[in-house]
Structure formats: C-alpha cells, structure tokens
Amino acid sequence: MTRKAAIIGGGVIGGGWAARFLLNGWNVSVFDPDPEAARKIGEVLTNARAALPALSDIPMCAEGVLSFADTITEAVEGAEYIQESVSERLELKHRVFAQIQQSHPDTLIGSSTSGFMPSQLQEGAANPAMIFVAHPFNPVYLLPLAEVVPSPASDPSAIERAKEILREIGMFPLHVRKEIDAHIADRFLEAVWREALWLVRDGVATTEEIDEAIRMGFGLRWGQMGLFETYRVAGGEAGMKHFMEQFGPCLQWPWTKLTDVPEFTEELVDLIAGQSDAQSGVYTIRELERIRDSNLVGFLRSLKDRNWGAGKVLREHDARRRVVLPDPAPAGAPMIMAHMQVLPSWIDYNGHMTESRYLFAASETSDAFLRFIGADMDYVATGFSYYTAETHIIHKGEAKLGDRLTGSLQLLSADEKRMHIFMRIQKDGVDMATIEQMLLHVDMKAGRAVAAPKVILERVLPIAASHADLPRDAAVGRFTGQRK
C-alpha cells in the first residue's frame, strides 16, 4: 500500500520535502494558496529527478503521485506524516496546526522552522505531543540532515516513529536533546553570517571573497569532518587537548564581532546585493540550483564511495531499499539475478548507457549469483574467491536514463575449478547486451586456481546439470568480429 505525506507550504523547502517523499515512493498532497505553487514545485521536482537518482546504486522505487489540495483538511486526509513549511510566523503556524488537529489530532506533524522551539509551536495545540521540529537543509531532496527537536511535551514514541520515516526517505534525523532557539546548525550559520556582514560593511572583503574563503578552504574540510574532528586533526598527534591549549587563548582576542550586529541599513543591503549580483548574477536561480546540485552529487558520491559522513547515510539508504530476490529456481530457465535502473551517472555524452556500465550490470548479475551459491563477501574473507578470467560482451541495444534492466544468468558448464556463464541484460524482455564469462575459483594467497569446497559445489553442480538442456544462444562461443 502506498503511503501518503502531506506538505503544508510549497515554497523552496516545502517543494524539496515534496520531491524527497515523491521520489521515495510516497504519494504527496500539497496545500499552498500561492497560484504559482504547482509551477514552482514542478521546477524543484525536475531538478530533484535529475539529481537524487544519481546518489543511488540501486533502482529508485516507482515515483509517488503528486496532488494539490484546495484546503489543509483535504491535503492531510489519509496522511501518515505531515510536514509544515509555511512562513516563519508563529501565529500562522499555530493556525495551521489548529486546523490540522481539528480532524487529525494524532498524526505526526513536523515543522521546518529554522528558529522556533517545539514548545513554542505546541502552544495552544489540541495535541502538542504530535508536533515537533523537523528542520531540513536546502536542497531537501539531496542533503540528508533533518534536525529533529522534541519538547518535554512530545511523545517519545511519536518522535522515534518520525525519525524512522525520515530514515526511510534517505535522511539523517539528528535528535536534538535539548530545545533551543535556532536548534544547532543554524546557530553556527547565524554566527558566520553576522561576521560576514561585518566584513562586507567594513570593506574588509566582498561577498565573493568571503565565499572563496569558505569553498576553497575550511568548507571542504567541514563537509567531511565537521568542526571538532577537523580541529582534532589540527592538533596533530597530541590531538584535541593540544589544539585547545594552543588556540584557546585566541578566544580572548578581538578577532570577531559575534556578539555585535551591524545595523541593517539600506546602504548595507544595497552593498551586499550589488556585490552578490556582480558575483553570480550571470546565472539564473534555476541555473545556480542545477550547478549546486551537480556539485553536491559529486561530493556526496565521493563520500559514499568512502562510506564516510553523509555518504554513509546514502549507503544505508540503498541497503534499506535493496530488494532481496527470492531464491531463483535453477531448473527450466535462466536465473533472474538482478534488477537495475539506468541512473544519471551511467549516461555518456550520447545520452546512452556508457560501456563501463554494461560491464557493471554484468557484475551485478554475476555477483548476485556468487552470493546465491555461497561465494559471498564472508567467503572471500576466508581467502578464496571466483575471479573473472575471460569476458566477451556483445552490445545489442541502447539503454537510456531511467530504463529498468534485468540481469539473468545461465550456467553453461561447471567443474571443480571453473564456471562458464552466459548473462543477458534486458529491457522489457529485449536484449541490451549479452555477456559470456569464464570464472576461476582462486586461492587468493597462493595466486592460483584451486578446487572449490564441497559446500560451494553442492550448489553449483546441480544448477549446471539443470541448465544443461537449456538452449544456447547463438552468441555463445563467438569471437570478436565474427560475422553472423
């Protein structure tokens, strides 16, 4: 059964929430009185469709259905989760919560507020226990962090349920244990923002120079290690204690104006706006969003490859969504071993699936078969594995972005040391490629082929016997360049 989320407020943040839920298979109903809401959310969704799938290494689930409601009551009907993203006006949020809880007092309501505490949001509510802060970061469909802030009036079980929902859509719920104005992250951003305003106002730096200082320096470190871990490394072998002893006295020096705020005069606003326009006004906002998203995908994929920071969240999300195939029946037909989807990172300059990804699809198929026969990563850890000795691939069709592919495997023959396999990568039952491989069972420490153990052969040999009578494709045994 498809689950439903309701989004109240369809601006930049609300649109990002809508995209995050939709692309993770939830139906989404949006309420926003803005007559341009559908267009704005449509543009956010277009960007999200291009970016979010690039972070996944398994097929995205079927996209949910987006609808727009005429009233809040209509939007929240049947919703399992509600995200409020209206303007930062407390009285407006109170009216929204009151209207929701007139008919749905027991439904989870997360607020995107960047500053209000949950106890403030809960004032006068019919059921304050179900209202909490779920503060995301833009773009919501890419950045995993959501600060989850309860109050003493919150229902702990409801908070845990909300955190699990956020994990299910690929987010990282950071449980803020004590409510405070602006939560955690925005307090840092506010401090940096204040200091930046002073630097511009006093003529020390332009908006572009400040941005360069961040993106060319500490911003790159913070993206992977945060603040304290970065400074721990800066302390050298002596660690954090040495760093604190060395740089602690600097806190007494007048380096910053964090406790002082420049007056927001018309002159200061014009100065900053003018510098910002000169810095990046050549791009439209939508162009900047796409540039930002492309860069974020690159950063996040790098972290994912290393299973570090936000990349670890992406890996865990893939693992949570990975479909566990039932044991494929070895008799009567080739074995369906993998379901895949052509992702943005799989596409070449022609708009088609690039050559290396055909081989990747074959690897996904053969790896699933190796896991099926017991030659999985735990087995590899014992010092033995199947190595690919030969590969012959024939390209038969062009797969494009979003295409869903199936990998099947036929075991042509097997003995104690070898497996001869034939794989098909298909779209809608039509071959995109066929791959023939010879695999050798190897003692990795000795560096030579050896007989597989009985426990492996007891799974391999019956499959080979059952596949012996299956018809062989004409491509089996072909050599490169052979005429048809």
FENKAJO-V812949 format. One record per residue. N is the residue number from 1. RES is the residue in one letter. SS is DSSP state (~ for helix, > for strand, _ for the rest). OMEGA is omega as a letter, one per 20 degrees, with the letter a starting at -180 (999 if undefined). D_FIRST is the distance of its C-alpha to the first C-alpha in Angstrom with 2 decimals. Layout:
N:RES:SS:OMEGA:D_FIRST
N:RES:SS:OMEGA:D_FIRST
This chain:
1:M:_:a:0.00
2:T:_:a:3.82
3:R:_:a:6.38
4:K:>:r:9.65
5:A:>:r:13.21
6:A:>:r:16.37
7:I:>:r:19.59
8:I:>:a:22.82
9:G:_:a:25.59
10:G:_:r:25.23
11:G:_:a:28.27
12:V:~:a:28.65
13:I:~:r:26.71
14:G:~:r:24.01
15:G:~:r:23.62
16:G:~:r:23.40
17:W:~:r:20.61
18:A:~:a:18.70
19:A:~:a:19.34
20:R:~:r:18.42
21:F:~:a:14.89
22:L:~:a:14.44
23:L:~:r:15.83
24:N:_:r:13.59
25:G:_:r:10.44
26:W:_:r:9.80
27:N:>:a:10.44
28:V:>:r:13.88
29:S:>:a:16.19
30:V:>:r:19.83
31:F:>:r:22.81
32:D:_:a:26.24
33:P:_:r:29.31
34:D:_:r:30.83
35:P:_:r:31.20
36:E:_:a:30.94
37:A:~:a:27.59
38:A:~:r:25.66
39:R:~:a:28.35
40:K:~:r:28.51
41:I:~:r:24.81
42:G:~:r:24.87
43:E:~:r:27.73
44:V:~:a:26.10
45:L:~:r:22.99
46:T:~:r:25.44
47:N:~:a:27.08
48:A:~:r:23.89
49:R:~:r:22.80
50:A:~:a:26.27
51:A:~:a:26.42
52:L:~:r:23.28
53:P:~:a:22.56
54:A:~:r:26.20
55:L:~:a:25.51
56:S:_:r:23.08
57:D:_:r:24.41
58:I:_:a:21.25
59:P:_:r:19.09
60:M:_:r:16.99
61:C:_:r:13.31
62:A:_:a:12.49
63:E:_:r:13.42
64:G:_:a:11.35
65:V:_:r:12.89
66:L:>:r:15.91
67:S:>:r:17.37
68:F:>:a:20.51
69:A:_:r:21.10
70:D:_:a:24.56
71:T:_:r:24.43
72:I:~:a:23.08
73:T:~:r:21.81
74:E:~:a:19.79
75:A:~:a:18.40
76:V:~:a:17.21
77:E:_:r:15.72
78:G:_:a:12.23
79:A:_:r:12.63
80:E:_:a:12.04
81:Y:>:r:14.92
82:I:>:r:17.92
83:Q:>:r:20.54
84:E:>:a:23.92
85:S:_:r:26.15
86:V:_:a:28.93
87:S:_:a:32.62
88:E:_:r:34.39
89:R:_:a:35.87
90:L:~:a:35.36
91:E:~:r:35.98
92:L:~:r:33.35
93:K:~:r:30.72
94:H:~:r:31.81
95:R:~:r:31.37
96:V:~:a:27.82
97:F:~:a:26.88
98:A:~:a:28.70
99:Q:~:r:26.90
100:I:~:a:23.43
101:Q:~:r:24.46
102:Q:~:a:26.02
103:S:~:a:22.72
104:H:_:a:20.39
105:P:_:a:22.78
106:D:_:r:20.44
107:T:_:r:18.05
108:L:>:r:18.89
109:I:>:r:21.25
110:G:>:r:22.56
111:S:>:r:25.69
112:S:_:a:26.87
113:T:_:r:30.45
114:S:_:a:32.93
115:G:_:a:35.58
116:F:_:r:34.83
117:M:_:a:34.40
118:P:~:r:31.52
119:S:~:r:34.15
120:Q:~:r:35.28
121:L:~:a:31.83
122:Q:_:a:31.37
123:E:_:r:34.68
124:G:_:a:34.46
125:A:_:r:30.67
126:A:_:r:29.37
127:N:_:a:27.37
128:P:~:a:28.74
129:A:~:a:26.96
130:M:~:a:23.64
131:I:>:a:25.41
132:F:>:r:26.25
133:V:>:r:27.28
134:A:>:a:24.97
135:H:>:a:27.59
136:P:>:r:26.72
137:F:_:a:29.15
138:N:_:j:29.50
139:P:_:a:27.96
140:V:_:a:24.81
141:Y:_:r:22.85
142:L:_:a:25.42
143:L:_:a:27.07
144:P:_:a:25.18
145:L:>:r:27.10
146:A:>:r:25.77
147:E:>:r:28.30
148:V:>:a:26.63
149:V:>:r:29.33
150:P:_:r:29.22
151:S:_:r:32.17
152:P:_:a:33.77
153:A:_:a:31.84
154:S:_:r:28.41
155:D:_:a:26.22
156:P:~:a:26.25
157:S:~:r:22.98
158:A:~:r:21.30
159:I:~:r:22.99
160:E:~:r:21.78
161:R:~:r:18.14
162:A:~:r:18.78
163:K:~:r:20.52
164:E:~:r:17.73
165:I:~:r:15.31
166:L:~:r:18.23
167:R:~:a:18.71
168:E:~:r:15.17
169:I:_:r:16.03
170:G:_:a:19.40
171:M:_:r:21.65
172:F:>:r:24.45
173:P:>:r:24.53
174:L:>:a:28.25
175:H:>:r:28.81
176:V:>:a:31.96
177:R:_:a:33.69
178:K:_:a:36.07
179:E:_:a:35.48
180:I:_:r:37.97
181:D:_:r:38.47
182:A:_:r:36.77
183:H:_:a:35.09
184:I:_:a:36.17
185:A:~:a:35.78
186:D:~:r:36.98
187:R:~:r:40.07
188:F:~:a:41.06
189:L:~:r:40.33
190:E:~:r:42.37
191:A:~:r:45.28
192:V:~:a:45.30
193:W:~:r:44.97
194:R:~:a:47.94
195:E:~:r:50.11
196:A:~:r:49.23
197:L:~:r:50.31
198:W:~:a:53.64
199:L:~:r:54.22
200:V:~:a:53.77
201:R:~:a:55.78
202:D:_:r:58.65
203:G:_:r:58.80
204:V:_:a:58.04
205:A:_:r:55.14
206:T:_:r:53.23
207:T:~:a:49.46
208:E:~:a:49.42
209:E:~:r:51.56
210:I:~:r:49.34
211:D:~:r:46.23
212:E:~:r:48.15
213:A:~:r:49.11
214:I:~:a:45.48
215:R:~:r:43.97
216:M:~:a:47.00
217:G:~:a:47.34
218:F:~:r:45.54
219:G:~:r:42.26
220:L:~:r:41.83
221:R:~:a:42.51
222:W:~:a:40.27
223:G:~:a:37.27
224:Q:~:a:37.44
225:M:~:a:39.35
226:G:_:a:39.19
227:L:_:a:42.31
228:F:~:r:43.53
229:E:~:r:42.92
230:T:~:a:44.72
231:Y:~:r:47.67
232:R:~:r:47.67
233:V:~:a:48.32
234:A:~:r:50.91
235:G:_:a:52.80
236:G:~:a:53.58
237:E:~:r:54.14
238:A:~:r:55.02
239:G:~:a:51.48
240:M:~:a:50.28
241:K:~:r:53.26
242:H:~:r:55.67
243:F:~:a:53.72
244:M:~:a:53.76
245:E:~:a:57.47
246:Q:~:a:58.28
247:F:~:r:56.37
248:G:~:r:56.08
249:P:~:a:59.38
250:C:~:a:58.10
251:L:~:r:55.96
252:Q:~:a:59.25
253:W:_:a:60.28
254:P:_:a:59.64
255:W:_:a:57.25
256:T:_:r:54.60
257:K:_:a:54.36
258:L:_:a:51.05
259:T:_:a:52.36
260:D:_:a:53.81
261:V:_:r:52.03
262:P:_:r:53.69
263:E:_:a:54.10
264:F:_:r:51.65
265:T:_:r:54.42
266:E:~:r:54.14
267:E:~:r:56.19
268:L:~:r:53.80
269:V:~:r:50.75
270:D:~:r:52.61
271:L:~:a:53.76
272:I:~:r:50.34
273:A:~:r:48.71
274:G:~:r:51.55
275:Q:~:a:51.31
276:S:~:r:47.54
277:D:~:r:48.01
278:A:~:a:50.70
279:Q:~:a:48.57
280:S:~:a:45.45
281:G:_:r:45.94
282:V:_:r:46.30
283:Y:_:r:42.48
284:T:_:r:40.09
285:I:~:r:37.36
286:R:~:r:34.71
287:E:~:r:36.95
288:L:~:r:37.32
289:E:~:a:33.57
290:R:~:r:33.21
291:I:~:r:36.17
292:R:~:a:34.74
293:D:~:a:31.34
294:S:~:r:33.11
295:N:~:r:35.32
296:L:~:r:32.55
297:V:~:r:30.68
298:G:~:r:34.00
299:F:~:a:34.60
300:L:~:r:31.14
301:R:~:r:31.18
302:S:~:r:34.63
303:L:~:r:33.46
304:K:~:r:30.50
305:D:~:a:33.04
306:R:_:r:34.95
307:N:_:a:32.06
308:W:_:r:33.58
309:G:_:a:32.61
310:A:~:r:29.65
311:G:~:r:29.47
312:K:~:r:28.55
313:V:~:r:25.44
314:L:~:r:24.48
315:R:~:a:25.12
316:E:~:r:23.06
317:H:~:r:20.09
318:D:~:a:20.56
319:A:~:a:20.87
320:R:~:a:17.66
321:R:~:a:15.73
322:R:_:a:17.99
323:V:_:r:16.56
324:V:_:a:18.64
325:L:_:r:19.76
326:P:_:r:20.68
327:D:_:a:24.44
328:P:_:a:25.35
329:A:_:a:27.70
330:P:_:a:31.14
331:A:_:r:32.70
332:G:_:a:32.86
333:A:_:r:31.30
334:P:_:a:31.04
335:M:>:r:28.41
336:I:>:a:25.29
337:M:>:a:25.52
338:A:>:r:23.81
339:H:>:a:21.21
340:M:>:r:22.41
341:Q:>:r:22.32
342:V:_:a:25.52
343:L:_:a:25.66
344:P:~:a:28.27
345:S:~:a:30.52
346:W:~:a:30.73
347:I:>:r:32.45
348:D:_:a:36.23
349:Y:_:r:38.61
350:N:_:a:38.08
351:G:_:a:34.37
352:H:>:r:33.62
353:M:>:a:32.34
354:T:_:a:35.36
355:E:~:a:37.27
356:S:~:a:36.54
357:R:~:r:32.79
358:Y:~:r:33.38
359:L:~:r:35.06
360:F:~:r:32.27
361:A:~:r:29.78
362:A:~:r:32.24
363:S:~:r:32.46
364:E:~:a:28.71
365:T:~:a:28.94
366:S:~:r:32.09
367:D:~:r:31.03
368:A:~:r:27.96
369:F:~:r:30.44
370:L:~:r:32.81
371:R:~:a:30.20
372:F:~:a:29.46
373:I:_:r:33.17
374:G:_:r:33.60
375:A:_:a:35.35
376:D:_:a:32.96
377:M:~:r:34.00
378:D:~:r:35.19
379:Y:~:r:37.40
380:V:~:a:38.68
381:A:_:r:39.67
382:T:_:r:42.11
383:G:_:a:44.02
384:F:>:a:42.92
385:S:>:r:40.66
386:Y:>:r:40.36
387:Y:>:r:41.91
388:T:>:a:41.61
389:A:>:a:45.15
390:E:>:r:44.73
391:T:>:r:42.18
392:H:>:a:42.46
393:I:>:r:39.86
394:I:>:r:39.96
395:H:>:a:38.11
396:K:_:a:37.00
397:G:_:a:34.58
398:E:_:r:33.50
399:A:_:a:30.05
400:K:>:a:29.12
401:L:_:r:26.94
402:G:_:a:23.21
403:D:_:r:23.83
404:R:>:a:21.66
405:L:>:r:24.03
406:T:>:r:24.21
407:G:>:r:27.01
408:S:>:a:28.54
409:L:>:r:31.62
410:Q:>:r:34.48
411:L:>:a:37.00
412:L:>:r:40.31
413:S:>:r:42.49
414:A:>:r:42.85
415:D:_:a:45.63
416:E:_:a:46.30
417:K:_:a:46.40
418:R:>:r:44.59
419:M:>:r:41.39
420:H:>:a:41.51
421:I:>:r:38.06
422:F:>:a:36.84
423:M:>:r:33.59
424:R:>:r:31.89
425:I:>:a:29.77
426:Q:>:r:28.05
427:K:>:a:26.12
428:D:_:r:24.64
429:G:_:a:26.96
430:V:>:a:30.00
431:D:>:r:32.05
432:M:>:r:32.27
433:A:>:r:34.52
434:T:>:a:35.91
435:I:>:r:37.16
436:E:>:a:39.68
437:Q:>:r:40.47
438:M:>:r:42.84
439:L:>:r:41.78
440:L:>:r:44.37
441:H:>:a:43.91
442:V:>:r:45.82
443:D:>:a:47.45
444:M:_:a:46.79
445:K:_:r:49.71
446:A:_:r:52.16
447:G:_:a:50.82
448:R:>:r:51.11
449:A:>:r:49.21
450:V:_:r:49.16
451:A:_:r:47.75
452:A:_:a:44.18
453:P:_:a:43.96
454:K:~:a:43.42
455:V:~:r:39.89
456:I:~:a:38.84
457:L:~:r:40.94
458:E:~:r:39.54
459:R:~:a:36.19
460:V:~:a:37.70
461:L:~:r:40.40
462:P:~:r:38.41
463:I:~:r:36.01
464:A:~:r:39.11
465:A:~:a:40.55
466:S:~:r:37.50
467:H:~:a:37.36
468:A:_:a:41.12
469:D:_:r:40.92
470:L:_:r:38.21
471:P:_:r:39.73
472:R:_:r:40.71
473:D:_:r:39.92
474:A:_:a:43.06
475:A:_:a:42.33
476:V:_:r:42.94
477:G:_:r:46.28
478:R:_:r:46.88
479:F:_:a:48.87
480:T:_:r:48.50
481:G:_:a:50.06
482:Q:_:r:50.52
483:R:_:r:50.84
484:K:_:999:48.56
